Amino acid sequence: DGGEYQNSNEFSPLSHVLGDGGVGISALAFDAQEELIWMGNQAGHVTSYYGTQLEKYTSFQVSRGEGVRSILTTERGILALTQTRLRCQIRRGIPVFTHHSANMLEMQCMLRYPQRPTQVLMGGIQDKMISFDLEKGKESQLLDTGGSCAVLRYHGRFVGCGDTTGKIHLRDPHNLTIQHTLDTHSGTLSDFDINGHHLVTCGFARHHGNLQAVDRFLMVYDLRIMRSINPIQCLVEPCQLRFLPSEHTSKIVVMSAAGQVQLVDMADVDNAKLDLLQLETGGGMALSMDISPSNHCMAFGDEHS
């Protein structure tokens, strides 16, 4: 779990801390309200760190036997999603509620967005997506995913739901009906993000014999015309990505499972100076990443710490 700091568009390693429990860091989230970063690990433990030196703030168990898949921060506290449960805790670590239902089988991701301020949307490798009312403490809507919803992203006009088969369904934020579907990679979809009118994806390509290999190309879609435009070739094998928006540039942070990170400038793909970082993963796989609300810090988690 390391933090990175931005200085004149360059990033340099700032802090490195071993996560509690010595198991992989499966979820990372910068706090939207406080100067904290939250880490969830594969053993169901959550720890928060304060400031750029990553001083430990709180640490607590949210699940026995299930890893943390996703973390969101709210005004009230944090939400931690595991395979079959949603846990809410205040930041000091006191539990508020745990929600479990027969609809939660293989949860993976969650999202809060302005059009439904009291709800959290939860998706997973399962055919149902759940809208959960945080004020009433109950599920308010069940939606068919058509297969799975492994990645959720919000963009003013749409809630984007990524299916592992490579499809991205763009849903209306108010009623969650599907407005558009994009066919992305020929193999499994790994990740996508949306910024402005661009949606960018990474995933796997199917080769002869139906074997899958990491697709070195990011697929890029223009949401104004709902079509793919020129793909972007990466130096690393992309497994996760995030936009790093600023007033002047539109960069994408691309992370490989081997812990290589490339900053891709969408405006200058061909002549981009090579912004590459190698994370100190000790040979382990990189599992998680997040970018701070200020876009000045990036954090990465791996399977060793």
Summary of the structure (lengths in Angstrom):
residues: 305
radius of gyration: 18.4
end to end distance: 6.5
largest distance: 52.7
contacts: 1043
relative contact order: 0.13
helix: 3%
strand: 57%
